[in-house]
């Protein structure tokens, strides 16, 4: 679980979650030293963890489709991502009000 190690939840509802990235995470030391970027797999993993929080039980990914990373997510002391959960597993991730990633997740 990345919660507490890489991010903290600021706000969580059934349709949206706001998280703050923790730039001191060991993930950023390795990806990449001197110029940290949030790995795409981490952005997807956070979405799955947030859905588990919303459902109040662990969920598994059956499939992930149409994953698009539009802009890099560079961590700072106040980097906040907003995850918006739509119909049929659609997820949009916003950084500063702009979409930085989209995906369609089928969960169980």
C-alpha positions as CSV (number, residue, x, y, z in Angstrom):
1,X,0.0,0.0,0.0
2,X,1.4,3.4,-1.0
3,X,-0.9,5.4,1.3
4,X,1.3,6.9,4.0
5,X,4.5,6.1,2.1
6,X,3.9,8.1,-1.1
7,X,0.7,10.0,-0.5
8,X,-1.9,11.1,2.0
9,X,-5.6,11.5,1.5
10,X,-6.8,15.1,1.9
11,X,-10.5,14.5,0.9
12,X,-12.4,11.4,-0.2
13,X,-16.0,11.1,-1.4
14,X,-17.7,8.4,-3.5
15,X,-16.9,10.3,-6.8
16,X,-13.7,12.2,-6.1
17,X,-10.5,12.1,-4.0
18,X,-7.8,14.6,-3.4
19,X,-4.4,13.4,-2.3
20,X,-1.1,15.1,-1.5
21,X,2.1,13.5,-2.7
22,X,4.9,13.0,-0.2
23,X,8.1,14.1,-2.1
24,X,10.4,12.5,0.5
25,X,9.2,9.0,-0.5
26,X,11.9,6.5,-1.4
27,X,10.1,6.1,-4.8
28,X,11.2,9.5,-5.8
29,X,14.8,8.9,-4.8
30,X,14.9,6.1,-7.4
31,X,12.7,7.6,-10.1
32,X,14.7,9.8,-10.9
33,X,17.5,11.1,-8.7
34,X,17.7,14.9,-9.0
35,X,14.6,15.1,-11.1
36,X,11.8,13.1,-9.5
37,X,8.7,12.1,-11.5
38,X,5.8,10.1,-10.3
39,X,5.8,6.7,-12.2
40,X,2.7,6.0,-14.2
41,X,2.2,2.7,-12.4
42,X,2.0,4.6,-9.2
43,X,-0.7,6.9,-10.5
44,X,-2.7,3.9,-11.4
45,X,-2.0,2.1,-8.1
46,X,-3.2,5.2,-6.2
47,X,-6.5,5.0,-8.1
48,X,-7.0,1.4,-7.1
49,X,-6.2,2.1,-3.5
50,X,-8.6,5.0,-3.4
51,X,-11.3,2.8,-4.9
52,X,-10.6,0.3,-2.1
53,X,-11.1,3.1,0.4
54,X,-14.4,4.1,-1.2
55,X,-15.7,0.5,-1.3
56,X,-14.4,-0.2,2.2
57,X,-12.7,-3.4,1.1
58,X,-9.8,-4.4,-1.1
59,X,-10.5,-4.4,-4.8
60,X,-8.5,-6.1,-7.6
61,X,-7.8,-4.9,-11.1
62,X,-9.3,-7.2,-13.7
63,X,-8.3,-5.0,-16.6
64,X,-6.9,-1.5,-17.3
65,X,-7.5,0.1,-20.6
66,X,-7.0,3.4,-22.4
67,X,-4.4,4.6,-19.9
68,X,-3.0,7.9,-21.0
69,X,-0.4,10.1,-19.2
70,X,-0.8,13.6,-20.5
71,X,1.7,15.4,-18.4
72,X,4.4,14.5,-15.9
73,X,3.6,14.7,-12.1
74,X,6.6,16.2,-10.4
75,X,6.3,16.0,-6.6
76,X,6.7,19.1,-4.4
77,X,5.7,19.9,-0.8
78,X,2.2,20.8,-2.1
79,X,1.6,18.6,-5.1
80,X,-2.0,17.6,-5.0
81,X,-3.8,15.2,-7.3
82,X,-7.6,15.0,-7.7
83,X,-8.9,11.7,-8.8
84,X,-12.4,11.8,-10.4
85,X,-14.3,8.5,-10.7
86,X,-16.9,8.2,-13.4
87,X,-19.1,5.6,-14.9
88,X,-17.9,2.2,-16.0
89,X,-14.5,2.6,-14.3
90,X,-13.4,5.8,-15.9
91,X,-10.9,7.7,-13.9
92,X,-9.5,11.2,-14.6
93,X,-6.5,12.5,-12.6
94,X,-6.1,16.3,-12.3
95,X,-3.1,18.3,-11.3
96,X,-3.7,22.0,-10.7
97,X,-7.1,21.7,-12.4
98,X,-5.7,20.2,-15.6
99,X,-6.0,16.5,-16.6
100,X,-2.6,14.8,-16.3
101,X,-3.9,11.2,-16.7
102,X,-6.9,9.1,-17.7
103,X,-7.7,5.5,-17.5
104,X,-10.5,2.9,-17.5
105,X,-10.3,0.3,-14.8
106,X,-12.4,-2.8,-14.4
107,X,-12.3,-3.8,-10.7
108,X,-13.6,-6.7,-8.7
